[in-house]
Amino acid sequence: MDKRRNILLVWKDFIKQEKNAVNVIGAISRKTLQMTVFKRIRLVARENYLDKDALRKMNNFFRLTKNNILKKSMVMWRKNSYAECVKSMIEMEDTYANTLNRNDQRMSNIV
């Protein structure tokens, strides 16, 4: 074989090996980069999930607390309203009884 041809074939094999090595290094770096990116995406997604979960739990707690406060307020309002109604009825009954007594006294004074 010709010496020049042999040199070119050896050079071609060397370039092919270098090209394969560069491709392997590129593939490894791309894979590493993808893993890093996916890891970051997973971390961001987990953080978003935890934030949304915390907000959901806080909203539920607030809703339960608000409903409990409203329920207690409504019960107190009903008790107070009932007490006021009873008090008003007693006052009306007393007024009615006093009016009857006064009318009876007037009638007895007239007769």
C-alpha positions in Angstrom: 0.0 0.0 0.0 1.1 3.5 -0.7 2.6 5.3 2.3 0.4 8.4 1.8 -2.7 6.3 1.5 -1.8 4.6 4.7 -1.3 7.9 6.5 -4.7 9.1 5.2 -6.5 5.9 6.3 -4.9 6.2 9.8 -5.8 9.9 9.9 -9.4 9.0 8.8 -9.7 6.4 11.6 -8.3 8.9 14.1 -10.8 11.5 13.1 -13.6 9.0 13.3 -12.5 8.0 16.8 -12.3 11.7 17.8 -15.7 12.4 16.3 -17.2 9.4 18.2 -15.6 10.6 21.4 -17.0 14.1 20.9 -20.4 12.6 20.2 -20.3 10.5 23.3 -19.2 13.4 25.4 -21.9 15.5 23.9 -24.5 12.8 24.6 -23.3 12.5 28.2 -23.4 16.2 28.7 -26.9 16.4 27.1 -28.1 13.6 29.3 -26.6 15.3 32.4 -28.2 18.6 31.4 -31.5 16.9 30.8 -31.3 15.2 34.2 -30.5 18.6 35.9 -33.3 20.3 34.1 -35.8 17.6 34.9 -34.6 17.6 38.5 -35.2 21.4 38.7 -38.6 21.0 37.0 -39.5 18.3 39.6 -38.3 20.5 42.4 -40.4 23.5 41.1 -43.4 21.3 40.6 -43.1 19.9 44.1 -42.7 23.4 45.6 -45.8 24.5 43.6 -47.7 21.5 44.9 -46.7 22.2 48.5 -47.6 25.9 48.2 -51.0 25.0 46.7 -51.6 22.3 49.3 -50.7 24.8 52.1 -53.1 27.4 50.6 -55.8 24.8 50.4 -55.4 23.7 54.0 -55.3 27.3 55.2 -58.5 28.1 53.2 -60.2 25.0 54.6 -59.1 26.0 58.2 -60.3 29.6 57.6 -63.6 28.4 56.2 -64.1 26.0 59.2 -63.2 28.7 61.7 -65.4 31.3 59.9 -68.3 28.9 59.8 -67.8 28.0 63.5 -67.8 31.7 64.4 -70.8 32.4 62.3 -72.6 29.4 63.9 -71.8 30.7 67.4 -72.9 34.2 66.5 -76.2 32.9 65.0 -76.9 30.9 68.1 -76.2 33.9 70.3 -78.4 36.1 68.1 -81.2 33.5 68.4 -80.9 33.3 72.2 -80.8 37.1 72.5 -83.8 37.5 70.1 -85.8 34.9 71.9 -85.0 36.6 75.2 -86.1 40.0 73.8 -89.3 38.5 72.5 -90.1 36.9 75.8 -89.3 40.1 77.6 -91.5 42.0 75.2 -94.3 39.5 75.7 -94.1 39.8 79.5 -94.1 43.6 79.3 -97.2 43.4 77.0 -98.9 41.0 79.4 -98.1 43.3 82.4 -99.4 46.3 80.4 -102.5 44.4 79.5 -103.0 43.3 83.1 -102.5 46.8 84.5 -104.9 48.2 81.9 -107.5 45.7 83.0 -107.0 46.5 86.6 -107.3 50.2 85.9 -110.4 49.7 83.9 -111.9 47.6 86.7 -111.1 50.3 89.2 -112.7 53.0 87.0 -115.8 50.8 86.6 -116.0 50.2 90.3 -115.6 54.0 91.0 -118.4 54.7 88.5 -120.8 52.2 90.0 
